[in-house]
Amino acid sequence: MIDESIVSSTRVASAPRAALLISPAGPIKEEVLDRGLASAEELGIPITWPEGWRTHVLKTDGFFAGSDDERSRCLREAIDGGHADLWMSRGGYGCIRTLEAGQDQAGALTGRRRSTLWGFSDGTALLAAWDRRGWPAWHAPPVSQLPRLDGLSRASLELAWKTGQAAPIPNLTTEVPGRARGPIAGGNLAVLTSLIGTPWAADLRDRIVLLEDVGEAPYAIDRMLTQLILSGALQGALGFIIGQFTGLSERSTADAFRVVRERLEPLGLPMVTGAPVGHDAQNVPLPFGAGSKLLAVLEASVDGDATIQFEPNS
């Protein structure tokens, strides 16, 4: 658990900036959007939008927030519009099709400016693209998740937004002892696996790989981890941070973590479990990718205690 005193003691006044709301994946219901915007305001995170934003954000095209062309156009305009921060409204599904419709086929984002991306879940596809471009990003809760965050996640989010810092994460559990230092990559296991073989596959070399998911049965987690391993996607990775596997029964949750240990321990890389990152009430923001100003330092001791610290990416 994150030390709340560290988070609280480092809060400062809000920076004079606002995040642009984007919907590159699934549609969001109006009442969910309004609750999320209210929570963002409580956290001191101003959310801005261009004229007609609400119509765009609430648009529904099947299980997407508008057509592929509409979502890709809005993403390009957001990147080129000079906005320092882009914040996802929700996850769901659609980011890879947004990339397919509007970005170059080499798997790199096009755009003249560097915008910091805030998001996760289906946003794993965008986060991987941001990392390829060397742009800054945070693996962070979307607007739809803000109202249900616990106190420490909210405080950590305030810290990240207002200071650009990430609070240390102590009291993790060592699965494989060792030390790793580098940028965090990865994200949602299902999305990460689905990117394999595409132009937008994540580059996990020299990265500490974060993994989390929701509603995936243990056998499915085994299948996806096996694909990551056999495809070579994990070659060159530095270590693993395992977040939460939510939406499962108590027994299935235990089985999910057993599968993670069975598949990843033989790789011999430092690995910790218990990271407060996932789809429920706990989802602390983590600096993401080589473009981030912060690197993670994972310390997994042989006695079972583990921590994640953060230091400048110089």
N, C-alpha and C positions, 0 to 999 in steps of 0.2 A: 504493500500500500504506500502511496505517496505521502510524504511528511507534510501535513497540512500547514504546519508552522512555516515551512520553507516557502510554500506557495503564497501564504498570506503576507509574509514579511516582505515579499518582493513585488507587490502590486504597486503600480503607479497610475497616474492619470491617463485616460484614454488618449491614444495618438490621434492627431487630426486627420483621419482618413476613414474611408468607408469601403465595404466590400460590395462588389456587384454580384447579385444573385443570378445564378445560371441553372438551367435545367437540361443537361445533356443526356439524361437517362429516362427514367420513368416519370409519369405524371404525378402531381401532388394535389391532394384534395384542398379545397379552399380553406376549410376549417383547420386543417393541419398546417397549412402555410401561415395562417394568421397566428396560431399558437406559437409556431416557431419564430416568427418575426417578433412577437412580444417577448419571448425568452431572449432573443438576441439583443433587444433593447435593454433588458434587465442586466445583461452581461456587459453592457457598454460596447457592443459591436454594432455600429451603424450599418444598415443594409440599404444600398441604393439600387436604382434601376433606371433604364431609359424610358422614354415615353412609350406607353403601351406594354410595359413590362408584365403587368398582371395577366393580360390576355395570353401572352406568350408562355409565362410560367405555368398557368393553369390549363394550357392546351393539352388535349388528349387525342392521340392517334393510335388506337389499339392499346398496347401496353407501353407506348412511348409518349413523351412530352412533345408532341408535334412530329412532323415528318422528319426523315433523316436530313433532308436539305435544310429545313427550318432550323433544326438543332445545330447543324454544322455551321450555318450562316451566323447564328447568334453567338456561337463559340468564337468564330473568327472575329466578329465585330467586338466581342468582349476583350479578346487578346489585343486587338489593334486599337482599342478605344482609349488606351492610356490608363486603365484601371489597375491599381497596384495589387488588388486582391480580388479573386473570384471565388465565390462560395457556392457549393452545390446545394440545391434545394432538397434533393433526396437521392437515393440510389435506385434500386430496381434493376432495370436492364436497358441498355441502349448506347452506352458510351463508345463501344467499339464500332458500332454502326455510325455514330456521329463522326468518329475519326475516319472511317472508311469513306463517308460521303464528302468530307471537306478537307482532308489533309493529304499530304503527298504520300506516295506509295512506298517510300523508303522507311516509313514508320516514324518520321519526325514531324513535329508540329510546324506549321508555317505561321509566321507572325513576326512583326517588327519589334515587339516589346516583350519584356519579361514580366509576367503577372504571376503572383503567388497563388497557387491553387489550394483550396481547403475542401477536403472531401475524403470519402473512403467507400467501401463496399463495391458497387459497380464502378465507382470512380477509380478503382485500382487500375483500370485501363488508361485513364487520363493521367494518373500519377506516374505510371510507367513511361508514358509519352513525355511528360514533363521532365522526368529524370534523364531520358535520352537527350533532351534538348539542353540539359543543364540549368533548367529553371527551378526556382525555389518552390517548395510545396510543404504542406502539413497533412499528414494522415489524421483526419479530424472529423468530428461528427457533422453531418449535414444539418441544414436548418430544421428538417423534420424531426431530428432526434434531440434537439436542444431541450425541449420541455421535460423530457424524462431522464435527463442526466442527473447523477448523484452530485453531492456537494463537492467532492474532490475533483470530479471531472469538470464541473463548472469552474472551480477555482483555477484548475490547470489551464482551461481554455482562456480564461481572462488573462492569465500570466502570459500565455503564448501570444495572444493578440496584442496586449498592451506593452509588452517588453521584448518580444521576440525570443524569449527564453523558454526552456523546458525544464520542469522540476525533476530532480532525481527520482528514480523509482526503486525503492528498496524492497526488501522482504519478498523477493521472488525465490523460486525453487530451482536449484541446479539439477538438470537432467544429465548434462555432459559438462564436466568442469573445463575451464579454460578462460581465456581473455580474447576479446575481439574489439577492434576499434574501426569504425567506418560509418558511412551513411546507411540509413535504414531504407530498405526497399521491400517489395512484396505486397502484402495486404490481404485481400480476400482470397482464400484458397481456390474457390471455384472459378472466379474470374481470372486469377493468375494462371491457372491451368488452361483455361479456354483460350488464352493468348498464344500458347505454344504453337509454332508453325505459321503464325501470322506475321505481317510486317510490324505489328505493334507488340510483339513478345517482349516481356520485361528482360532487361539485362541485369542479372543478379550477381555478376562478377564483382568481387571486392565490395560486396554489400552484406550487411546483416539483415537476414530475411525475416520479416514479420509475417505471421500467418494467423488468420482468424476466419470464422465462418458462422453461418446461422442455418439451422434446419437441415444440415447434411448428416445423414446416417453414418455410423462408423465405417461400414463397407465402402461408402462413397468417398470418405476421407482417405481410406487406404488406397482406393483406385487413383485418386488425384495425386496423392503423394508419390505413388509408384510411377505415374506418368511424368511427374516433375523429375524424378530421379533418373528413369531410363531415357528420357529425352535429352539429358545432359543440361537441363535448365539450371541445375544447382551447382554445376561445376564452377569453381572459383568463388563460391559463397564463403563468407567469413564465419557465420554463426547463425543461430536461430533465436528469435523472440516469439514465443507462442502465446497468443492472446486467448480469447474465449471462443468456445464452440457452444453456441446458445441454441435455444429452441429444441432441446432434446430432453428426454427423461433423465433422471439421475443416473440410472444404469448406463444409458447410451452415452451420456457425457463421460463417464468413467472409461467406457470402451473407446471413445474417441481419443482420449489422451493416451490410452494404452497403445492404440494404433500409431499415434504420432511418435511415441517413444520407440516402438518397434521398427518403424520405417526410417527414422532420422538418426537415431543413436549410432547405427553402424557407420555413418558418414564421419564420425569422430570430430565434429565441429562443436564448439561451445553452444550449449542450448539451455534456455531457461523457460519455465512455464509460470503462469500466474500473472502475466501482464494484464493490467486493467484496460483492455482494448477489445471492443466488440459491439454487438448490436443491441445490448440491453442498456442498463443504467450507467454502466462504466464504459467510458470511451475517452481516455485522455489523449490529447493531441501529441503527435510525435513528429519531429522534423523529418522530412522525407527527401531522399535523393541527394545526388552529388551537388545539386545547386543550392542546397540548404546552407544556412550559416552555421549550423550545428552538426557535429558528428556524435554518434552514440559510442559509449565505452561500456561494453558488457563485461562484467566481472562475475564469473560463476565459480565459486570456491568448492573445494572437494568436500567441505563439511556440510554442503547442501544449501548454504545461503548465497543469494545472488542479488546483484544490483545493476541498474543501468544509470550511468551518469552521462552528462552531455558537456561537450567542450567546443570551442570555436573551430570552425572549418577553415583553417588558414592554408 
